[in-house]
Amino acid sequence: MRRTIFVVTAVIAGWVAGAAAFLWIPNTAYGVVTSIKNGSWSTSEAVGTAQAGVLTRAIVARTGLFALSKEETIYYRAVEDSDGVPFDGACRYRVIGDAPQARWWSITIYGADNYLIETPENRYSIGSKDVGGTIDFAIAGDAEGLWLPVADGPFSLTMRLYNPVAAVYENLATTPLPAIIREGCR
């Protein structure tokens, strides 16, 4: 009887620990895999490679569904503006800079839950098809021109560089990336 109670308790404890880890991953663990900082953006050399550890793979599986291999794509993520202040949907931001040197790129906005933010505009990303050689768009609750809508609360940006030039792979921390400037808050 004691053995049965021990086994049942161990199984329940394992289930609770697994569920807690699953919930913890998207909100706090992303920093574990983003060891390279480049302005507001961060990335990792391990994501998308066979060298990625168990925690890195779990985080990518939880927050980066269908992530491609490192040979195809580099992922940068931002959770703060160029001054190091966490994003707030009540604020207006300007994303400016030269377009990344890649065959194709996109910047996508996500809510605190790491899913697309529901907005009436149903617009979630801006990419190569939307701009020329220079990036210049707003992130705000409403705006005119080229912009990404955002709801109140925290959010993050993911920039995907598909088939970037070799210099990007070689200089993840120094390759030119767009700045994210806070212009004001409501």
N, C-alpha and C positions, 0 to 999 in steps of 0.2 A: 504494500500500500504506500509506504514512504517513497519507494522508487517511482511509482506512478505520479505522486504529487510532485516530486522533484522534476520529472520529465515534463509534466504539464506546465509547471512554473517556468522552467527553462525555455520552453517553446513560446509561452506568452511573453516572457521578457525579451526574447529575440525578436518577436513580432513588433513589440512596442519600440524597441531600439531601432529596428529597420524603418518603421513608419516615421519615427522622429527624425532620422537621418534623411529620409525622402523629403520631408517638409523643410528641413534645415538647408538643404543643398541650394535651392534657387535664391534664397535670401541672404545667405552669409558666406557660403563656401566659394563663390565664384572667384574671389581673390586668390584662392589657392592655385588656380590654373592661369592667372593673368600676371605672370612674373615680369613682363616687359611693359614699361610705361612709355608713352609717346604723347605728351601733352595731356589732353583729357582722355585719350584713348589708351586701352591696355590690350595685350594679347599674350600668347604663349607659343613657344616653339614646339611644345609637346602636343597641343591639340591637333588632331588629325593624323597622328603618327603612331607607329607601333610602340614607341617609347612612352606613350602616355600611361600613367599609373592608373590604378583602380579608381581612386577618387576623381581624377581628371575625367576618365571615361564616364563615370556616373554623373558628374556635373554636366558634361556635354549631352549625355542621353536625356537628362532631365530638363535642361534649358536650351539646348541647341538641336532640336529635332532635325534629323536628316542632314547633319553636318557632313560636308564633303572632306576629302582627304587634303592634307597640307599641300600636296602637289597641285591641286586644283584651285584652292581657295585659302586666303588668309582672312581670319575674322578678328576685327577689333571691336571692343565694347567700351562705351562711355556711360558713366553714371553721375558725372559731375561736369560743370562748365570749366572754362579755361582758367578760372580763379580757384578751382578746387572746391566749389560749393555744390552740394548735391542738387540734381535737377528737381524742379518743383513745377508741376503743371499750371500753377497760378502765375508763372513768370513767362516772359517772352524771350526767346533766344534767336540769335542769328548764327547760322553755320556758314563760314566763309573760308575760302582757300582754293588752291589749285586742285583740279580733279586728280585723283590717284592714278598712277601709271599702271593700269591694268586693262585687260581686254574689255572687261565690263565690271562695274561696281554698283553698289547700292547702299543707302543708309536707311535703316528701318527703325521705327519707334515701337517700343514695347512698354506695357504697364508694369506695375510692381510685381505682378504675378508671372512675368516673362511671357505673356501672351499679347497679341495685338490689342490695341486700345480701341474700343468701340466708339466710333464717332459718326455723325450723320454724313460726313463726306466720304466715308469708306476709303480713305487714302492713308496708306501706312508706310510708304517708302518713296524716296527720291533717288534716282540713279542716273547712269550714263545717258539714258534716253531723254532725260529731262533737262540736262544742262550741257553746255559746251565744255571748254577747257577750264572754266572757273565755276566753283560752287558758291552760290549765294542764295540762301533760302531761310525762311523763318520757321520757328517752332512756337506755336501759340494756340490759345483757345480759338481765336479767329484772326485772320489776316487777309491781305490782298496779295496778289501775285503768287509766286511759288512758295508754298509753305506746307508743313506737316501739322495737322491738328493734334492737340493734346488735351486730355481731361485733367482736372485738378488731381494732385497727388504726385508721388514719385514716379519716375519713368526712366528708361534706359534707351540707348541707341546702339545698334549693331551695324557696323560697316563691313561689308563683304567685298573683298577684292578678288575677282575671278581671273585667274591666269595673270597675275601681276608680273612685271618685268623682274629680272633676276636681282636688280639692285634693291628692290623692296624686300625680298627674302633675306638678303644679306645685311639689311639695315633696318630691322623692325622697329628699333627705338628712335631712329633719326629720320626715317623717310618722311617727307612732307605730308602731313594730314591736315584736314580742315580744323580751324579753331571753332570753338562753341562759346559765343559771347552772350552773357546775360544782358538784356537791354532794359529790363524793368519788371516789376511784379504788380499785380492788382492789389 
